[in-house]
C-alpha cells in the first residue's frame, strides 16, 4: 500500500517538474546524465513533500472511517499500523531528502571534478561526496554549538553521539522549527493574497462598466501600436523592444476583456462573490480556531501539542462535530498549505524563485523542491500547534523538543492570529487608505506603493472603479 501510494505521487510529481523544466537542458552528453539524475532526485523529494502534505488529512479521514465501519472486511487494511508506518516513512524520507539527496543533487549538478583527475561522472561523484562530507561536518559543528548554548550539560552533549536516536531527530526538530517560522511568515501573507489570486483567475462582475466600449478602445490602441511598429525602422532596436512589450500588455488586456465578455451571467455574478465569501469564511474560521486554541492553552495543559498521547487510531473521533468537523479540518489544512505556497512566492525575497513553464533551470527546481519540502514537513506541526486539528503527531513528527515549550507554542499562536488579522485588515482597507491619501494630498509621497493591493483601474468613461 505504501509503495502504491508513493508510486502515484512520484508519477504526478514527475509530470509537474517536467512541465516547468527548461527544455534546453535535454542534450545527450555528460551534463544530460547529471541533469537526469538530479531530475529523479528532485521528483523523489517533491513526491515526499506531497506525501507529507496528504499525511495528516489521510490520517484524520482514516480515523473517521474506522469509527464508522469498525467491522467492515474491505477496510481491514486501513489500521493503526499502516498510519504509524506512513508517518515514520514520511519522517525518514524527509530527513533523507533534506540532508542527503537534495545536497547531493545540487553539488552533483555544480561539480566539474577535481583538477588533475580524469573528467567524467566518477570525478563529479567524488567531488560531490567530498562536498557532502564537509557539509555534514559543518552542520555537526553548528548543531553542537547550538546545543551547548541552549542546553549546556553533560547529558545533552553526550546524547549528540547517538546519531540515529537523538542527533538526527534533534536536527530535524530545528529544521521543523525554521519551517514553522517560515510558515508563520508566509501563511498570513498568502491568506490575504488569495483574494487577489482568485480575482485574477475568475471573471469579476461587470457593475457600471461598458465592456463593448472598453473593447473598442483596446482594439484602437492595439492597432495604433501595430502601425508604429510597422513604420519603424529596425535600427531603433530599443524603441522596438519597448513597443513590443507594450503590445503584449495590450493583447493581454484584450484577452481578459474578451474572456469577461464571453462569460455567462451566473459565472460573473454568482461564482465570483461565492468564492470570495468562501475564502473569507475559511480565513475567519482559521483565525477563530487559533483564538480558541489560545484560550485552551491558558486553561488546559493537555491542549499543548505534546500534552497527551491521544486515544489512538479508530478509538475516538478527533473532532467535536464528528465527520463534519473532520472534513472541515481537512479543508482548512489544504487551504493553509495553498495559502502558504502563495505567500511564499509573494514575498519579495522569493519572487525571482517562482518557477516558469518550460524555462526553469535544474538549480532553481532543486531550490523549489527543498522549500516545498520544508513547508510541507512543517504543515502538520503548524496545524497541531495552532489547534486546527487535535490529531497527535505520530512517529518522529511528535518528538520535537520545542513542542513541549509553553511559551513558544503560545507566542506562535498569538503571532499567527495578529499577523493574519493585520494582513486582512490591510488588504480590505487598501482602497480606503488610497482615497484618504489622495484627499489629503499625500499620494505623491508614495506612503502606500504596493501595486498588488491597489486594483484601481480607469474605465472607458473616465470614472475610477475600485474593488
WOPETA-V121889 format. One record per backbone hydrogen bond with DSSP energy under -1.0 kcal/mol. CO is the residue of the C=O (numbers start at 1). NH is the residue of the N-H. If there is no record, write none. Layout:
[[CO | NH] [CO | NH]]
This chain:
[[1 | 5] [2 | 6] [3 | 7] [4 | 8] [5 | 9] [6 | 10] [7 | 11] [8 | 12] [9 | 13] [10 | 14] [11 | 15] [12 | 16] [13 | 17] [14 | 18] [15 | 19] [17 | 21] [19 | 358] [20 | 360] [22 | 25] [23 | 26] [25 | 27] [27 | 29] [29 | 33] [30 | 34] [31 | 35] [32 | 36] [33 | 37] [34 | 38] [35 | 39] [36 | 40] [37 | 41] [38 | 42] [39 | 43] [40 | 44] [41 | 45] [42 | 46] [43 | 47] [44 | 48] [45 | 49] [46 | 50] [47 | 51] [48 | 52] [49 | 53] [50 | 54] [51 | 55] [54 | 58] [55 | 59] [56 | 60] [57 | 61] [58 | 62] [59 | 63] [60 | 64] [61 | 65] [62 | 66] [63 | 67] [64 | 68] [65 | 69] [73 | 76] [75 | 78] [77 | 79] [79 | 83] [80 | 84] [81 | 85] [82 | 86] [83 | 87] [84 | 88] [85 | 89] [86 | 90] [87 | 91] [88 | 92] [89 | 93] [90 | 94] [91 | 95] [92 | 96] [93 | 97] [94 | 98] [95 | 99] [96 | 100] [96 | 101] [97 | 102] [100 | 104] [101 | 105] [102 | 106] [103 | 107] [104 | 108] [105 | 109] [106 | 110] [107 | 111] [114 | 117] [120 | 124] [121 | 125] [122 | 126] [123 | 127] [124 | 128] [125 | 129] [126 | 130] [127 | 131] [128 | 132] [129 | 133] [130 | 134] [131 | 135] [132 | 136] [133 | 137] [134 | 138] [135 | 139] [136 | 140] [137 | 141] [138 | 142] [139 | 143] [140 | 144] [141 | 145] [142 | 146] [143 | 147] [144 | 148] [145 | 149] [146 | 150] [147 | 151] [151 | 153] [153 | 157] [154 | 158] [155 | 159] [158 | 161] [159 | 162] [161 | 163] [162 | 166] [162 | 167] [163 | 168] [166 | 170] [167 | 171] [168 | 172] [169 | 173] [170 | 174] [171 | 175] [172 | 176] [173 | 177] [174 | 178] [175 | 179] [176 | 180] [177 | 181] [178 | 182] [179 | 183] [180 | 184] [181 | 185] [182 | 186] [183 | 187] [186 | 190] [187 | 191] [188 | 192] [189 | 193] [190 | 194] [193 | 197] [194 | 198] [195 | 199] [196 | 200] [197 | 201] [198 | 202] [205 | 207] [210 | 214] [211 | 215] [212 | 216] [213 | 217] [214 | 218] [215 | 219] [216 | 220] [217 | 221] [218 | 222] [219 | 223] [220 | 224] [221 | 225] [222 | 226] [223 | 227] [224 | 228] [225 | 229] [226 | 230] [227 | 231] [235 | 237] [236 | 240] [237 | 241] [238 | 242] [239 | 243] [240 | 244] [241 | 245] [242 | 246] [243 | 247] [244 | 248] [245 | 249] [246 | 250] [247 | 251] [248 | 252] [249 | 253] [250 | 254] [251 | 255] [252 | 256] [253 | 257] [254 | 258] [255 | 259] [256 | 260] [257 | 261] [258 | 262] [259 | 263] [264 | 268] [265 | 269] [266 | 270] [266 | 271] [270 | 274] [271 | 275] [272 | 276] [273 | 277] [274 | 278] [275 | 279] [276 | 280] [277 | 281] [278 | 282] [279 | 283] [280 | 284] [281 | 285] [282 | 286] [283 | 287] [284 | 288] [285 | 289] [286 | 290] [287 | 291] [288 | 292] [289 | 293] [290 | 294] [291 | 295] [292 | 296] [293 | 297] [294 | 298] [295 | 299] [296 | 300] [300 | 303] [301 | 304] [304 | 307] [312 | 315] [319 | 322] [322 | 326] [323 | 327] [324 | 328] [325 | 329] [326 | 330] [327 | 331] [328 | 332] [329 | 333] [330 | 334] [331 | 335] [332 | 336] [333 | 337] [334 | 338] [335 | 339] [336 | 340] [337 | 341] [338 | 342] [339 | 343] [340 | 344] [341 | 345] [343 | 347] [350 | 353] [351 | 354] [356 | 359] [360 | 22] [361 | 365] [362 | 366] [363 | 367] [364 | 368] [365 | 369] [366 | 370] [367 | 371] [368 | 372] [369 | 373] [370 | 374] [371 | 375] [372 | 376] [373 | 377] [374 | 378] [378 | 382] [379 | 383] [380 | 384] [381 | 385] [382 | 386] [383 | 388] [383 | 389] [394 | 397] [395 | 398] [396 | 399] [401 | 404] [402 | 405] [405 | 409] [406 | 410] [407 | 411] [408 | 412] [409 | 413] [410 | 414] [411 | 415] [412 | 416] [413 | 417] [414 | 418] [415 | 419] [416 | 420] [417 | 421] [418 | 422] [419 | 423] [420 | 424] [421 | 425] [422 | 426] [423 | 427] [424 | 428] [425 | 429] [429 | 433] [430 | 434] [431 | 435] [432 | 436] [433 | 437] [434 | 438] [435 | 439] [436 | 440] [437 | 442] [442 | 445] [443 | 446] [457 | 465] [459 | 462] [463 | 459] [465 | 457]]
